[in-house]
């Protein structure tokens, strides 16, 4: 894995990650996977498109993550006022039973 890519979610990054953070991480990933620091002119379009798509996927990933001990993301539904508690562990869509924490 590329060690230049930093973790973009709290608490590793105390403030909210920006689009520039997403793009920098995506650029490092594309450079690592492609083996090119800067693509040749004939590869520029596909290289830039990959960076854009990975940056967008990164933003979606971070927006959808639920971090224990943190407040839910505003885009996510909250259970305030319903008396329902969020599960402590991720639930597999197949089994609907809590999965053990990864080590």
Secondary structure, DSSP 8 states (H G I E B T S, - for coil): --TT----STTTSSS---HHHHHHHHHHHHHHHHS-SS--GGGHHHHHHHHHHHHHHHHHHHHH---TTS---TTS---TTTT----SS-B-TTT-SB-----
